[in-house]
Amino acid sequence: MAQGRSCVHPQCSTHSRLYWTWIRGTRLVFSMNPAPRRTPIILYLHGGPGDACIPLTMRYNAALERDFRFINLDQRGSGLSYHPFAPGEAVTIDSMVEDVHQFVLKLLRAYEQDSLILIGHSWGSVLGLEMVKRYPSLVRCYIGLGQVVSMRAALRLRRHWGQRNLGPRLGSVVSRESGTADMVLMINELLSRGGAAMLFGSLRRIMTYLRSPYYNWSRLLNHAKGVAQSRARLDAELEQVDFSRQTSFGAPVYFISGKYDRHLPGTLVERFADGLKSPHRFIRFDRSGHCPQWDEPERFTATVKAICL
Protein backbone atom coordinates (compact mmCIF):
# COMPACT_ATOMS: atom_id res chain seq x y z
CA MET A 1 0.00 0.00 0.00
CA ALA A 2 1.36 3.42 -0.94
CA GLN A 3 0.86 6.56 1.11
CA GLY A 4 -0.45 9.91 -0.08
CA ARG A 5 -0.53 13.22 1.75
CA SER A 6 -2.37 14.17 4.90
CA CYS A 7 -5.25 16.63 5.12
CA VAL A 8 -3.84 20.03 6.07
CA HIS A 9 -6.90 22.16 5.31
CA PRO A 10 -8.20 23.97 8.44
CA GLN A 11 -11.69 22.57 7.82
CA CYS A 12 -10.44 19.03 8.50
CA SER A 13 -10.38 17.68 12.05
CA THR A 14 -9.24 14.34 10.70
CA HIS A 15 -5.84 12.69 11.01
CA SER A 16 -6.52 10.53 7.96
CA ARG A 17 -4.24 10.39 4.96
CA LEU A 18 -4.79 9.12 1.46
CA TYR A 19 -3.30 5.80 0.41
CA TRP A 20 -3.61 3.65 -2.67
CA THR A 21 -3.30 -0.01 -3.50
CA TRP A 22 -3.73 -2.31 -6.48
CA ILE A 23 -6.79 -4.56 -6.35
CA ARG A 24 -7.49 -6.93 -9.23
CA GLY A 25 -5.58 -4.78 -11.72
CA THR A 26 -7.09 -1.47 -10.61
CA ARG A 27 -5.55 1.32 -8.51
CA LEU A 28 -7.92 2.10 -5.64
CA VAL A 29 -7.57 5.10 -3.32
CA PHE A 30 -8.64 5.07 0.30
CA SER A 31 -8.37 7.26 3.40
CA MET A 32 -7.04 5.93 6.71
CA ASN A 33 -6.02 7.42 10.05
CA PRO A 34 -2.87 6.36 11.92
CA ALA A 35 -3.59 3.95 14.78
CA PRO A 36 -1.89 1.19 16.77
CA ARG A 37 -1.73 -2.07 14.81
CA ARG A 38 -4.42 -3.90 16.83
CA THR A 39 -6.94 -1.04 16.78
CA PRO A 40 -10.35 -2.26 15.50
CA ILE A 41 -10.76 -1.56 11.78
CA ILE A 42 -13.84 0.06 10.26
CA LEU A 43 -14.20 -0.17 6.48
CA TYR A 44 -16.75 2.28 5.08
CA LEU A 45 -18.40 1.49 1.71
CA HIS A 46 -19.86 4.55 0.00
CA GLY A 47 -23.18 4.86 -1.80
CA GLY A 48 -24.09 5.67 -5.36
CA PRO A 49 -23.19 3.63 -7.30
CA GLY A 50 -20.12 5.81 -7.75
CA ASP A 51 -20.78 8.47 -5.10
CA ALA A 52 -17.36 8.47 -3.40
CA CYS A 53 -17.25 10.56 -0.22
CA ILE A 54 -13.82 10.71 1.43
CA PRO A 55 -14.13 14.49 2.12
CA LEU A 56 -17.46 13.94 3.92
CA THR A 57 -16.28 11.19 6.25
CA MET A 58 -13.16 13.24 6.97
CA ARG A 59 -15.34 16.18 8.00
CA TYR A 60 -18.30 14.53 9.74
CA ASN A 61 -16.98 11.20 11.04
CA ALA A 62 -13.45 12.02 12.20
CA ALA A 63 -14.48 11.41 15.84
CA LEU A 64 -14.45 7.68 15.10
CA GLU A 65 -10.68 7.91 14.55
CA ARG A 66 -10.18 8.14 18.32
CA ASP A 67 -11.20 4.51 18.81
CA PHE A 68 -10.92 2.90 15.36
CA ARG A 69 -8.75 2.67 12.29
CA PHE A 70 -11.36 4.26 9.99
CA ILE A 71 -10.94 3.46 6.29
CA ASN A 72 -13.07 4.84 3.46
CA LEU A 73 -12.52 3.14 0.09
CA ASP A 74 -13.23 4.95 -3.18
CA GLN A 75 -14.60 2.05 -5.21
CA ARG A 76 -13.53 1.03 -8.72
CA GLY A 77 -13.97 3.91 -11.17
CA SER A 78 -15.28 6.30 -8.49
CA GLY A 79 -14.01 9.50 -6.88
CA LEU A 80 -10.24 9.50 -6.44
CA SER A 81 -10.16 5.96 -7.87
CA TYR A 82 -11.67 7.22 -11.12
CA HIS A 83 -10.67 5.74 -14.44
CA PRO A 84 -12.88 5.36 -17.53
CA PHE A 85 -14.30 1.86 -17.56
CA ALA A 86 -12.94 -0.21 -20.44
CA PRO A 87 -15.60 -1.74 -22.71
CA GLY A 88 -14.81 -5.28 -21.53
CA GLU A 89 -14.10 -4.41 -17.89
CA ALA A 90 -16.22 -6.40 -15.45
CA VAL A 91 -18.34 -3.95 -13.46
CA THR A 92 -21.09 -5.92 -11.74
CA ILE A 93 -22.24 -6.40 -8.17
CA ASP A 94 -20.21 -9.62 -8.03
CA SER A 95 -17.06 -7.93 -9.30
CA MET A 96 -17.45 -5.00 -6.90
CA VAL A 97 -17.95 -7.38 -3.97
CA GLU A 98 -14.79 -9.21 -5.00
CA ASP A 99 -12.88 -5.91 -5.03
CA VAL A 100 -14.03 -5.34 -1.44
CA HIS A 101 -13.20 -8.93 -0.49
CA GLN A 102 -9.63 -8.67 -1.80
CA PHE A 103 -9.17 -5.28 -0.11
CA VAL A 104 -10.42 -6.69 3.21
CA LEU A 105 -7.95 -9.59 2.96
CA LYS A 106 -5.11 -7.11 2.37
CA LEU A 107 -6.11 -5.03 5.39
CA LEU A 108 -6.41 -8.01 7.71
CA ARG A 109 -3.01 -9.34 6.63
CA ALA A 110 -1.39 -5.91 7.01
CA TYR A 111 -2.74 -5.32 10.52
CA GLU A 112 -2.67 -8.93 11.74
CA GLN A 113 -6.39 -9.15 12.48
CA ASP A 114 -9.00 -11.81 11.76
CA SER A 115 -12.03 -9.61 11.05
CA LEU A 116 -13.17 -6.02 10.72
CA ILE A 117 -16.27 -3.84 11.05
CA LEU A 118 -18.11 -3.05 7.82
CA ILE A 119 -20.30 0.03 7.34
CA GLY A 120 -22.26 0.22 4.08
CA HIS A 121 -24.34 3.20 2.97
CA SER A 122 -27.14 2.85 0.39
CA TRP A 123 -25.47 1.22 -2.66
CA GLY A 124 -22.58 0.36 -0.33
CA SER A 125 -25.06 -1.52 1.86
CA VAL A 126 -25.55 -3.99 -1.01
CA LEU A 127 -21.82 -4.70 -1.11
CA GLY A 128 -21.65 -4.82 2.68
CA LEU A 129 -24.50 -7.28 3.17
CA GLU A 130 -23.17 -9.46 0.34
CA MET A 131 -19.82 -9.54 2.16
CA VAL A 132 -21.57 -10.73 5.33
CA LYS A 133 -23.40 -13.43 3.33
CA ARG A 134 -20.32 -14.67 1.49
CA TYR A 135 -17.48 -14.12 3.98
CA PRO A 136 -18.98 -13.92 7.49
CA SER A 137 -15.75 -14.97 9.19
CA LEU A 138 -14.09 -11.76 7.93
CA VAL A 139 -16.80 -9.48 9.38
CA ARG A 140 -16.82 -8.71 13.09
CA CYS A 141 -20.14 -6.90 12.67
CA TYR A 142 -21.97 -5.02 9.94
CA ILE A 143 -23.76 -1.65 10.09
CA GLY A 144 -26.11 -0.77 7.23
CA LEU A 145 -27.08 2.88 6.65
CA GLY A 146 -30.03 3.45 4.33
CA GLN A 147 -29.99 -0.31 3.84
CA VAL A 148 -31.14 -1.85 0.57
CA VAL A 149 -33.43 -4.81 1.32
CA SER A 150 -35.51 -5.17 -1.84
CA MET A 151 -35.08 -2.48 -4.49
CA ARG A 152 -38.29 -3.49 -6.24
CA ALA A 153 -40.26 -3.09 -3.02
CA ALA A 154 -38.52 0.22 -2.27
CA LEU A 155 -39.28 1.54 -5.76
CA ARG A 156 -42.94 0.53 -5.42
CA LEU A 157 -43.18 2.43 -2.14
CA ARG A 158 -41.43 5.40 -3.71
CA ARG A 159 -43.87 5.39 -6.63
CA HIS A 160 -46.94 5.28 -4.37
CA TRP A 161 -45.53 7.91 -2.04
CA GLY A 162 -44.45 10.11 -4.95
CA GLN A 163 -47.79 9.99 -6.74
CA ARG A 164 -49.59 10.82 -3.50
CA ASN A 165 -47.25 13.64 -2.40
CA LEU A 166 -45.56 14.91 -5.58
CA GLY A 167 -48.08 14.17 -8.34
CA PRO A 168 -48.10 11.63 -11.19
CA ARG A 169 -45.16 13.08 -13.12
CA LEU A 170 -42.64 13.22 -10.26
CA GLY A 171 -44.09 10.02 -8.82
CA SER A 172 -43.03 8.30 -12.02
CA VAL A 173 -39.56 9.89 -11.83
CA VAL A 174 -38.83 8.64 -8.30
CA SER A 175 -40.02 5.11 -9.10
CA ARG A 176 -36.71 4.36 -10.91
CA GLU A 177 -33.08 4.70 -9.93
CA SER A 178 -31.60 7.86 -11.47
CA GLY A 179 -29.73 11.01 -10.58
CA THR A 180 -32.91 13.04 -11.10
CA ALA A 181 -34.83 10.79 -8.71
CA ASP A 182 -32.10 11.20 -6.10
CA MET A 183 -32.31 14.98 -6.38
CA VAL A 184 -36.12 15.07 -6.08
CA LEU A 185 -36.05 12.76 -3.04
CA MET A 186 -33.23 14.68 -1.38
CA ILE A 187 -35.01 18.01 -1.75
CA ASN A 188 -38.17 16.54 -0.23
CA GLU A 189 -36.18 15.07 2.66
CA LEU A 190 -34.61 18.46 3.34
CA LEU A 191 -37.97 20.25 3.30
CA SER A 192 -39.50 17.61 5.59
CA ARG A 193 -36.64 17.90 8.07
CA GLY A 194 -36.68 21.68 8.42
CA GLY A 195 -36.56 23.49 5.10
CA ALA A 196 -33.99 26.26 4.68
CA ALA A 197 -31.77 25.23 7.60
CA MET A 198 -31.46 21.69 6.27
CA LEU A 199 -30.87 22.97 2.73
CA PHE A 200 -27.99 25.07 4.06
CA GLY A 201 -26.55 21.95 5.68
CA SER A 202 -26.76 20.12 2.36
CA LEU A 203 -24.94 22.96 0.62
CA ARG A 204 -22.23 22.70 3.28
CA ARG A 205 -21.66 19.11 2.19
CA ILE A 206 -21.18 20.22 -1.41
CA MET A 207 -18.74 22.89 -0.22
CA THR A 208 -16.81 20.19 1.64
CA TYR A 209 -15.75 18.77 -1.72
CA LEU A 210 -14.90 22.21 -3.11
CA ARG A 211 -12.70 22.99 -0.09
CA SER A 212 -11.08 19.59 0.17
CA PRO A 213 -7.31 19.54 -0.45
CA TYR A 214 -7.88 16.32 -2.39
CA TYR A 215 -10.31 17.75 -4.96
CA ASN A 216 -9.72 20.31 -7.68
CA TRP A 217 -12.01 21.08 -10.62
CA SER A 218 -10.53 18.25 -12.68
CA ARG A 219 -11.13 15.73 -9.89
CA LEU A 220 -14.64 17.07 -9.31
CA LEU A 221 -15.34 16.44 -12.98
CA ASN A 222 -13.91 12.94 -12.63
CA HIS A 223 -16.16 12.39 -9.61
CA ALA A 224 -19.21 13.26 -11.73
CA LYS A 225 -17.96 10.99 -14.53
CA GLY A 226 -17.46 8.19 -12.01
CA VAL A 227 -21.05 8.49 -10.80
CA ALA A 228 -22.37 8.52 -14.37
CA GLN A 229 -20.41 5.49 -15.58
CA SER A 230 -21.09 3.51 -12.39
CA ARG A 231 -24.83 4.13 -12.62
CA ALA A 232 -24.82 3.22 -16.30
CA ARG A 233 -23.20 -0.14 -15.53
CA LEU A 234 -24.87 -0.98 -12.21
CA ASP A 235 -28.30 0.66 -11.82
CA ALA A 236 -30.21 -2.03 -13.74
CA GLU A 237 -28.64 -4.79 -11.63
CA LEU A 238 -29.17 -2.77 -8.45
CA GLU A 239 -32.91 -2.62 -9.17
CA GLN A 240 -33.02 -6.44 -8.97
CA VAL A 241 -31.33 -6.71 -5.56
CA ASP A 242 -33.45 -8.55 -2.99
CA PHE A 243 -32.28 -9.74 0.43
CA SER A 244 -35.82 -10.17 1.77
CA ARG A 245 -35.67 -14.00 1.82
CA GLN A 246 -32.51 -14.02 3.93
CA THR A 247 -33.38 -15.02 7.51
CA SER A 248 -29.95 -15.16 9.15
CA PHE A 249 -26.36 -13.99 8.80
CA GLY A 250 -23.10 -15.37 10.13
CA ALA A 251 -22.19 -12.06 11.81
CA PRO A 252 -24.21 -9.53 13.84
CA VAL A 253 -25.99 -6.97 11.65
CA TYR A 254 -27.24 -3.51 12.65
CA PHE A 255 -29.38 -1.19 10.56
CA ILE A 256 -29.59 2.59 11.03
CA SER A 257 -32.41 4.29 9.17
CA GLY A 258 -33.36 7.98 9.01
CA LYS A 259 -36.98 8.81 9.81
CA TYR A 260 -37.19 10.98 6.68
CA ASP A 261 -35.41 8.62 4.30
CA ARG A 262 -37.41 8.76 1.04
CA HIS A 263 -34.83 6.80 -0.96
CA LEU A 264 -35.02 3.54 0.99
CA PRO A 265 -37.92 3.64 3.48
CA GLY A 266 -37.10 2.40 6.96
CA THR A 267 -40.34 0.40 7.14
CA LEU A 268 -38.83 -2.18 4.77
CA VAL A 269 -35.61 -2.37 6.77
CA GLU A 270 -37.40 -2.70 10.11
CA ARG A 271 -39.64 -5.48 8.77
CA PHE A 272 -36.58 -7.28 7.39
CA ALA A 273 -34.71 -6.97 10.69
CA ASP A 274 -37.71 -8.25 12.65
CA GLY A 275 -37.65 -11.45 10.56
CA LEU A 276 -33.98 -12.25 11.20
CA LYS A 277 -33.13 -15.17 13.48
CA SER A 278 -29.47 -14.18 13.92
CA PRO A 279 -28.20 -11.27 16.10
CA HIS A 280 -29.49 -7.94 14.77
CA ARG A 281 -30.84 -4.54 15.74
CA PHE A 282 -32.81 -1.82 13.96
CA ILE A 283 -32.15 1.80 14.98
CA ARG A 284 -34.10 4.84 13.77
CA PHE A 285 -32.58 8.34 13.75
CA ASP A 286 -35.50 10.76 14.13
CA ARG A 287 -33.74 13.83 12.68
CA SER A 288 -32.17 12.14 9.65
CA GLY A 289 -32.93 11.47 6.02
CA HIS A 290 -30.99 9.09 3.79
CA CYS A 291 -27.61 9.97 5.36
CA PRO A 292 -27.84 9.53 9.15
CA GLN A 293 -24.04 9.45 9.43
CA TRP A 294 -23.93 13.10 8.30
CA ASP A 295 -27.37 14.32 9.41
CA GLU A 296 -26.68 13.32 13.04
CA PRO A 297 -22.91 12.71 13.21
CA GLU A 298 -22.59 12.89 17.01
CA ARG A 299 -25.35 10.34 17.55
CA PHE A 300 -23.86 8.19 14.79
CA THR A 301 -20.45 8.18 16.49
CA ALA A 302 -22.00 7.27 19.84
CA THR A 303 -24.06 4.49 18.24
CA VAL A 304 -21.09 2.94 16.44
CA LYS A 305 -19.02 3.01 19.64
CA ALA A 306 -21.86 1.41 21.62
CA ILE A 307 -22.18 -1.36 19.03
CA CYS A 308 -18.51 -2.05 18.40
CA LEU A 309 -16.56 -1.35 21.59
Sequence and secondary structure as in RCSB ss.txt:
>XXXX:A:sequence
MAQGRSCVHPQCSTHSRLYWTWIRGTRLVFSMNPAPRRTPIILYLHGGPGDACIPLTMRYNAALERDFRFINLDQ
RGSGLSYHPFAPGEAVTIDSMVEDVHQFVLKLLRAYEQDSLILIGHSWGSVLGLEMVKRYPSLVRCYIGLGQVVS
MRAALRLRRHWGQRNLGPRLGSVVSRESGTADMVLMINELLSRGGAAMLFGSLRRIMTYLRSPYYNWSRLLNHAK
GVAQSRARLDAELEQVDFSRQTSFGAPVYFISGKYDRHLPGTLVERFADGLKSPHRFIRFDRSGHCPQWDEPERF
TATVKAICL
>XXXX:A:secstr
 EEEEE  STT     EEEEEEETTEEEEEEE    TTS EEEEE  TTT   HHHHHHHSGGGGGTSEEEEE  
TTSGGG     TT   SHHHHHHHHHHHHHHHHHHTT S EEEEEETHHHHHHHHHHHH GGGEEEEEEES  SB
HHHHHHHHHHHHHHHT HHHHHHTTS SHHHHHHHHHHHHHHHTTHHHHHHHHHHHHHHHH TT  HHHHHHHHH
HHHHHHHHHHHHHTT B TT    SS EEEEEETT SSS HHHHHHHHHT  SSEEEEEETT SS HHHHSHHHH
HHHHHHHH 
